[in-house]
Amino acid sequence: MKIDYRTSVGRELMIIAGPCVIENEKICLEIAGFMKKLCASMGLPYVFKASFDKANRSSGKSFRGLGMKAGLKTLGKIGETLEIPLLTDIHEAIHAEETAEVVDILQIPAFLCRQTNLLEAAGKTGKTVNIKKGQFMAPEDMKGAVDKVRATGNNNVMLTERGSSFGYHNLVVDMRSLVIMRGLGVPVVFDATHSVQLPGGLGHASGGQRQFVRPLAMAAAAVGIDALFLEVHPDPEKALSDGPNTIALADVAEIIKTVNEIYELQRKSL
């Protein structure tokens, strides 16, 4: 049986990690198996993340994933085989119910964080809803998104910081947003890999500066977070989506270990 990740929120640093997009079953099982073992060795709860469709790619010719049917089948296989919680994005309200039959956390993409129908559909499933703060949103304005989900009777809501637009092709992270969003009474997640993304920076695709993932994640843990979100891959240079800001599996242990040490110090100081 899958662990109840919700009992760990606020007690241990929850790790949400996986490839940006489902490339195939084999690589997802490799990543999920690696991350499950790593997190277990550190005593940390782990949630596998991967998208069955990346509907907001820079180019219409970019790889989007396996699609909903094949993607959910792959996610179901991973959850059943490894007995781990699952997280994936939904982009349309019509996808919520079917996706909720397979995954434990429904994620609302940053660009869609104000879409009322989508938020309400996700909330009505009763599953945890992770809303990514839009790059264009002030953190206090995410209250509206939280309230839309809560209005369905579902109080299992998380908010994710992933940087704010700063001119063209650049994001910055205002660490105050973590404090502000926590003040809304929800767990907060820091998306360390999307926060170093350079949207559209390569012209045909987004670039990234993965060398800044570790310091930003450390800073976020010092401010106060409940979960750390990372996109990981055996070989980021060959990843079919978000490679420039994705962390290699070989490097992820050091990042999580350091962030968790800071998380523990911050938690004990409260």
Buried (B, 14 or more C-beta within 10 A) or exposed (E): EEBEBBEBBEEBBBBBBBBBBBBEBEBBBBBBBBBBEBBEEBEBBBBBBBBBBBBEBBEEEBBBBBEBEBBBBBBBBBBEEBEBBBBBBBBBBEBBBEBBEBBBBBBBBBBBBBBEEBBBBBBBBEBBBBBBBBBEBEBEBBBEBBEBBBEBEBEBBBBBBBBBBEEEBBBEBBBEBBEBBBEBEBBBBBBBBBBBBBBBBBEEBBBBBBEBBBEBBBBBBBBBBBBBBBBBBBEBEEBBBBBBBBBBBEEBBEBBEBBBEBBEEBBEEE
